[in-house]
């Protein structure tokens, strides 16, 4: 074997070992299982419902209606592994651990194809595995790891599609079109994992318009992409219309982004950019520094993206110096990833403003942007290496050193106990034992239906609320809902369980509990029954 072949084999072996390390780190960090939130319970319950042959339903609720709010991708993966005897709750841990390793490996392959540099592929895989933020995203039973995985696969397939010379488009090369169809299919799967997958499809459509050299080629390519993408979207929308008379359980209502939500975003971004918590706290206190960093980073990416777009438009036939497979080709990964950042941000901003006010700038929501910034950071490093190789080497070790430090802190904190419903405060909640002893025909009204489903193993009834968290509009029928609930409790058909560390309903507790008997009180949790 030649020296280059040996180097490639060694690089891919190292990439494989990094992927294995990532998988082990998730398992090491979650000895009590993945972190669990209300959305996590929805995914797990939906998967169990599929395994039971009931379809994708709200098994965590007593109503057990069809699920439309959460797309079925993640639950379907959990159900697939459940077919081999692995319960979705336990399966989620192994799925996300595997995805952490696979995402690290995919990043390495993408960057290798983008630069092309085997070392750069190893660097980005190392940065990803050493990232405390990325570990946190994968250590919670949520759909983002799968979404990131499908996005990376889509970028890879899109790059393979452009590996042929642009002049070959439209000349009947079947292999070229297949890569595009596969890219579109992965994009459709991403949509069925998170509705933000629409941003991924929009990214590819814009990229096609900018990268192709004639309108005939553009329309042909777009038509093929849509033929691979739309069946996933339309199939899911049709199912929802048939079973629930809505497409995605979203309502168009304008609701400005709150200051609280912006502060959440500031915190998550500052935590991602500043690895030492002591430094982060001090910088976070200073006005406008975080905002300035955001503007500088996104502004730089935007300017670079616009310049690249102009280059592709003004010089459509210009090819890069890179040779892949013995043929000249354009490098499209960096440009497509940069487009995706803005398409994705636009999608979540539009969701927050018009469709779902409950969406927050949390780490899991921002994670696809952070992964994209990792790719562009390494791309910039390769550019800088040509000007000052020593500086790039020093910066690489600095970034890796700080990442490893933050990762060690994250693992030490998260491995102590579970997060959310997986924590000991829920394991040890005595009120849940009381609920487990209730007859099966007694309804349970509660501010924590997820906890009841997880530990009592039955669906619960959500409490009447005054405001719809998704639209911020006042709900009609709050008083009627309270009256119905109380009449069922007074008739001995239901109980009311209020958990101290559950949803914040303090202002409504007097109205909810009026005329009811406090039967059980423990650890700040209350259970009300008929007098």
Secondary structure, DSSP 8 states (H G I E B T S, - for coil): --HHHHHHHHHHHHHHHHHHHHHHHHHHH-TT-SBB-HHHHHHHHHHHHHHTTS-SB-TTBTT--B--SS-SHHHHHHHHHHTTT--HHHHHHHHHHHHHHHHHHHHHHHHHHHH--HHHHHHHHHHHHT-HHHHHHHTBSSSHHHHHHHHHHHHHHHHHHTTS-GGGTTS--HHHHHHHHHHHHHHHHHHTT-TTHHHHHHHHHHHHHHH-SSHHHHHHHHHHHHHHHHHHHHHHHHHHHHHHS-SSS---------HHHHHHHHHHHHHHH--SHHHHHHHHHSTTHHHHHHHHHHHHHHHHHHHHHHHHHHTTT---S-EETTEE----HHHHHHHHHHHHHHHHHHIIIII-TT----HHHHHHHHHHHHHHHHHHHHHHHTT-HHHHHHHHHHHHHHHHHHHHHHHHHHTSS--BTTSHHHHT-HHHHHHHTS-TTSEEEES-HHHHHHHH-S-BEE---SB-TTT--B-TTHHHHHHHHHHHHHTTSEEEEE-TTSS--GGGHHHHHTT-EEEEEETTEEEEE--
